[in-house]
Amino acid sequence: MAQLDDLAFFQRLARAGSLTATACELGLSLSAVSKRLEARLVVGLASRTTRRLTPA
């Protein structure tokens, strides 16, 4: 079932066109959406510290 959830997540992301729009549609934070995407792709999209977020 997790794979179906992931597929629906990626489909919504593709339709929304951005992480921000996807986060708004799902009622999640941008951070939650990007972390989920990173976890599924097994790649870092950004470098996170307690003070800053920068592209990886």
Order of alpha helices (4+ residues) and beta strands (2+ residues): alpha-alpha-alpha-beta-beta
